[in-house]
Amino acid sequence: MRFSINIPNFGDFADPRTVATVAAATEQAGWDGLFVWDHVVHRRHQRPFGDPWMLLTAAALATSRIRLGTLVTPVARQRPQQLARQVATLDTLSGGRVIFGAGLGGPIEDEYGSFGDTTDPLVLAQRLDEGLDLLQRFWSGEPVNHDGQHYQVRDVTLLPATVQHPRPPVWIAGFWPNRPPMRRAARWDGAVPLFASARHGHVPPVDQVRDLIEYLHQHRDDEKDSPFEIVLGGATAGEGPKARDVIGPLLDAGATWWDERQLQGSDELDQLTPVLRRIEQGPPALY
């Protein structure tokens, strides 16, 4: 199992210099990754927000080993060509350390409706799937022609291609037990499930995790031989039997990443000091 730190892109973490500090501490303490949120607005919080790709650029420049990415980018909110360029640039800068987390994003009324965009989840899901297909084609560095339902491309080649070949890993988020997002995840490289019964920062129930992983395996292409990641998260104390008791059963169920998070309702969610304190304790001790 690998271990990552998860931070929002608002509050203290809106400043790229602060995120660089977090990234350096994350690497030094032995974690494997740092992931940031990708919101323009979030539940009408009146606080500063930072662009996630600028934040991750600062993180890349401050580190040399840890994986970096968003959890998650609402692809339907983006222009695929611009998003492809941002990801490829970061992958080049970091030496091939990007993981791309994608989903519908939310709350939909905030992220889309606030700007006059559609809030129809079916339309957004169509744009997500079509956008993901375009992203992997753009990342290849090969010419792209596309005449789709939502996007059109006429003989475009975006260079450089991503350092990672054929592309960075793509992890797909969604709420379980909703099936369509997890069927989407099964077509890519990993699943980042959220659970209706466990808010951000709360440990998901093991029985639901087992059901989810069984469902994902049922929908994976039998011919795929590439690794598939199951990314779960929550808040842990880091050391001792309690961490083993919390994460051990999830590891046994098939989880491959533990994403350390602050509780969503906590005042510490977007504050540097408590996050640094947890980072410096190191990843959870499982053995």
VMD Tcl script that draws the C-alpha trace (Angstrom):
set ca {
  {0.00 0.00 0.00}
  {1.11 3.54 -0.77}
  {0.24 6.66 1.19}
  {-0.63 10.21 0.15}
  {-1.59 13.54 1.65}
  {-4.77 15.27 0.48}
  {-5.33 19.04 0.75}
  {-7.95 21.46 -0.58}
  {-6.99 24.26 -2.96}
  {-8.40 26.97 -0.71}
  {-7.66 28.59 2.64}
  {-3.99 28.35 3.60}
  {-3.40 26.10 0.60}
  {-4.41 28.72 -1.96}
  {-0.79 29.97 -1.82}
  {1.65 27.99 -4.03}
  {4.48 28.72 -1.58}
  {2.52 27.04 1.19}
  {1.84 24.02 -1.01}
  {5.56 23.82 -1.83}
  {6.24 23.66 1.92}
  {3.64 20.92 2.30}
  {5.08 18.96 -0.63}
  {8.64 19.11 0.68}
  {7.51 17.98 4.13}
  {5.43 15.18 2.57}
  {8.43 13.84 0.68}
  {10.79 14.16 3.64}
  {8.42 12.30 5.97}
  {8.22 9.31 3.65}
  {4.81 9.71 2.02}
  {4.29 8.61 -1.58}
  {2.04 11.33 -3.00}
  {0.36 14.70 -2.62}
  {-3.08 15.39 -4.09}
  {-4.96 18.68 -4.21}
  {-8.59 19.50 -4.85}
  {-9.72 21.23 -8.04}
  {-12.49 23.70 -7.20}
  {-13.32 27.16 -8.49}
  {-15.86 27.64 -5.72}
  {-16.89 25.22 -2.99}
  {-20.03 25.48 -0.92}
  {-19.77 29.28 -1.15}
  {-16.76 29.44 1.18}
  {-15.61 33.05 1.39}
  {-11.90 32.34 1.31}
  {-9.06 32.45 -1.23}
  {-8.71 29.68 -3.82}
  {-5.60 28.67 -5.79}
  {-5.41 27.18 -9.26}
  {-4.52 23.49 -8.72}
  {-2.03 23.34 -11.60}
  {-0.12 26.33 -10.26}
  {-0.13 24.72 -6.81}
  {1.14 21.42 -8.22}
  {3.83 23.23 -10.20}
  {5.15 24.64 -6.93}
  {4.96 21.15 -5.41}
  {6.87 19.64 -8.32}
  {9.66 22.18 -8.03}
  {10.00 21.44 -4.30}
  {10.20 17.65 -4.65}
  {11.85 14.89 -6.68}
  {10.07 11.66 -5.74}
  {6.42 11.87 -4.67}
  {3.53 11.49 -7.09}
  {1.43 14.59 -7.70}
  {-2.10 15.15 -8.95}
  {-5.63 16.37 -8.48}
  {-8.42 14.58 -6.63}
  {-10.33 15.36 -8.64}
  {-10.52 17.55 -11.77}
  {-14.01 18.12 -13.20}
  {-13.13 17.41 -16.84}
  {-16.55 18.60 -18.05}
  {-15.77 22.07 -16.67}
  {-12.60 22.34 -18.76}
  {-11.53 22.77 -22.36}
  {-9.79 19.45 -23.06}
  {-7.01 21.00 -25.12}
  {-6.05 23.42 -22.35}
  {-6.27 20.73 -19.69}
  {-4.13 18.39 -21.79}
  {-1.47 21.07 -22.09}
  {-1.46 21.76 -18.32}
  {-1.10 18.09 -17.43}
  {1.59 17.43 -20.03}
  {3.57 20.47 -18.86}
  {3.42 19.30 -15.23}
  {4.35 15.75 -16.23}
  {7.40 17.11 -18.05}
  {8.38 19.40 -15.18}
  {8.03 16.65 -12.57}
  {9.84 14.00 -14.59}
  {6.74 11.86 -15.08}
  {5.20 11.97 -11.61}
  {1.64 13.07 -12.46}
  {-1.49 11.09 -11.61}
  {-4.65 12.51 -13.15}
  {-7.78 12.24 -11.00}
  {-11.04 12.96 -12.81}
  {-14.76 13.07 -12.13}
  {-17.87 15.17 -12.51}
  {-16.83 17.42 -9.63}
  {-19.22 19.10 -7.29}
  {-21.28 20.46 -5.86}
  {-22.63 20.73 -9.41}
  {-24.70 23.83 -8.65}
  {-21.54 25.58 -7.44}
  {-19.01 24.38 -10.00}
  {-21.27 24.63 -13.04}
  {-24.51 26.44 -12.25}
  {-22.70 29.44 -10.74}
  {-21.31 30.20 -14.20}
  {-24.40 29.55 -16.27}
  {-23.34 26.06 -17.33}
  {-25.62 23.06 -17.43}
  {-26.24 21.17 -14.20}
  {-27.64 18.10 -15.98}
  {-25.47 15.22 -14.70}
  {-26.11 13.15 -17.83}
  {-24.75 15.91 -20.08}
  {-21.79 16.43 -17.77}
  {-21.07 12.69 -17.80}
  {-21.08 12.72 -21.60}
  {-18.61 15.59 -21.60}
  {-16.46 13.79 -19.04}
  {-16.21 10.62 -21.13}
  {-15.61 12.46 -24.38}
  {-13.08 14.74 -22.69}
  {-11.15 11.81 -21.21}
  {-10.90 10.20 -24.63}
  {-9.56 13.45 -26.09}
  {-7.07 13.90 -23.26}
  {-5.39 10.56 -23.82}
  {-5.18 11.25 -27.54}
  {-3.72 14.73 -27.00}
  {-1.18 13.32 -24.52}
  {0.11 10.90 -27.16}
  {1.67 13.68 -29.23}
  {-0.03 12.25 -32.33}
  {-2.37 14.19 -34.66}
  {-5.95 14.35 -33.39}
  {-9.13 14.69 -35.43}
  {-12.40 14.45 -33.57}
  {-16.04 15.16 -34.38}
  {-17.96 14.40 -31.23}
  {-21.18 15.34 -29.51}
  {-19.54 18.07 -27.42}
  {-16.07 18.69 -28.88}
  {-14.54 19.07 -32.33}
  {-10.85 18.97 -33.20}
  {-9.33 19.56 -36.64}
  {-5.85 18.11 -37.24}
  {-4.19 19.20 -33.98}
  {-0.94 17.84 -32.55}
  {-0.07 18.90 -29.02}
  {3.62 18.64 -28.15}
  {5.40 17.65 -26.08}
  {3.65 14.40 -25.28}
  {3.52 13.40 -21.65}
  {6.70 11.88 -20.22}
  {4.71 8.88 -19.05}
  {3.81 6.56 -21.89}
  {1.21 6.04 -23.15}
  {-0.14 8.61 -20.66}
  {-0.27 9.45 -16.96}
  {-2.41 7.13 -14.83}
  {-6.06 8.18 -14.82}
  {-8.06 7.62 -11.64}
  {-11.83 8.11 -11.68}
  {-13.90 9.30 -8.72}
  {-17.54 8.77 -7.93}
  {-19.98 8.07 -5.12}
  {-20.61 4.44 -4.26}
  {-23.10 2.75 -4.55}
  {-23.69 4.70 -7.80}
  {-22.68 2.22 -10.49}
  {-21.97 4.34 -13.61}
  {-18.92 6.19 -12.18}
  {-17.36 2.92 -11.09}
  {-17.96 1.35 -14.50}
  {-16.13 4.38 -15.90}
  {-13.30 3.83 -13.41}
  {-12.97 0.20 -14.49}
  {-12.06 1.39 -17.99}
  {-9.12 3.43 -16.70}
  {-6.34 2.95 -14.14}
  {-7.90 3.40 -10.74}
  {-10.96 4.20 -8.66}
  {-11.26 6.95 -6.05}
  {-14.60 6.15 -4.46}
  {-16.49 8.37 -2.09}
  {-19.18 6.77 0.04}
  {-22.65 8.05 0.81}
  {-22.21 6.69 4.34}
  {-18.73 8.22 4.94}
  {-18.05 11.90 4.31}
  {-14.63 13.19 3.27}
  {-12.19 12.29 6.02}
  {-14.29 9.47 7.45}
  {-13.13 5.88 7.00}
  {-15.40 3.93 4.63}
  {-17.16 0.77 5.83}
  {-15.20 -2.36 4.97}
  {-18.23 -4.27 3.71}
  {-19.02 -1.52 1.22}
  {-15.40 -1.44 0.09}
  {-15.51 -5.19 -0.58}
  {-18.72 -4.81 -2.59}
  {-17.20 -1.97 -4.60}
  {-13.98 -3.85 -5.39}
  {-15.92 -6.93 -6.46}
  {-18.02 -4.74 -8.77}
  {-14.91 -3.13 -10.27}
  {-13.32 -6.51 -10.96}
  {-16.48 -7.65 -12.69}
  {-16.23 -4.72 -15.09}
  {-12.50 -4.74 -15.75}
  {-11.39 -5.90 -19.18}
  {-9.91 -9.37 -18.72}
  {-7.17 -8.49 -21.19}
  {-5.89 -5.56 -19.15}
  {-2.60 -6.39 -17.46}
  {-1.76 -2.91 -16.15}
  {-2.01 -2.14 -12.42}
  {-5.39 -0.94 -11.15}
  {-5.43 1.23 -8.04}
  {-8.10 1.33 -5.34}
  {-7.70 4.66 -3.54}
  {-9.39 5.04 -0.17}
  {-8.99 7.80 2.37}
  {-9.77 9.18 5.77}
  {-8.17 10.65 8.88}
  {-5.84 8.53 11.02}
  {-3.60 9.12 14.01}
  {-0.66 7.66 12.10}
  {0.95 5.38 14.64}
  {0.17 2.36 16.71}
  {-2.55 -0.29 16.71}
  {-5.33 2.17 15.88}
  {-3.95 2.88 12.39}
  {-3.51 -0.84 11.75}
  {-7.04 -1.54 12.96}
  {-8.46 1.13 10.63}
  {-6.46 0.53 7.46}
  {-5.50 -3.15 7.77}
  {-8.98 -4.48 6.86}
  {-9.13 -2.10 3.87}
  {-5.74 -3.34 2.68}
  {-6.96 -6.92 3.04}
  {-10.06 -6.01 1.00}
  {-7.89 -4.80 -1.89}
  {-7.10 -1.11 -1.30}
  {-3.75 -0.05 -2.81}
  {-3.52 3.61 -1.70}
  {-4.43 5.33 1.56}
  {-5.13 9.06 1.07}
  {-4.77 10.92 4.38}
  {-7.47 13.59 4.72}
  {-8.82 16.10 7.19}
  {-12.47 15.82 8.22}
  {-14.62 17.87 5.85}
  {-16.55 19.56 8.64}
  {-13.42 20.39 10.61}
  {-12.07 23.93 10.98}
  {-8.65 22.38 10.31}
  {-9.55 21.25 6.79}
  {-7.76 24.16 5.09}
  {-5.24 25.10 7.79}
  {-1.52 24.51 7.36}
  {-0.48 23.83 10.96}
  {-2.57 20.70 11.67}
  {-1.84 19.29 8.21}
  {1.91 19.72 8.68}
  {1.64 18.13 12.12}
  {0.02 15.04 10.60}
  {2.49 14.93 7.69}
  {5.48 14.99 10.04}
  {4.12 11.97 11.95}
  {4.66 9.97 8.78}
  {2.47 7.48 6.95}
  {0.30 5.10 9.00}
  {2.26 2.21 10.50}
  {0.65 -1.05 9.40}
  {3.27 -3.54 10.61}
}
mol new
graphics top color blue
foreach p $ca { graphics top sphere $p radius 0.5 }
foreach p [lrange $ca 0 end-1] q [lrange $ca 1 end] { graphics top cylinder $p $q radius 0.2 }
display resetview
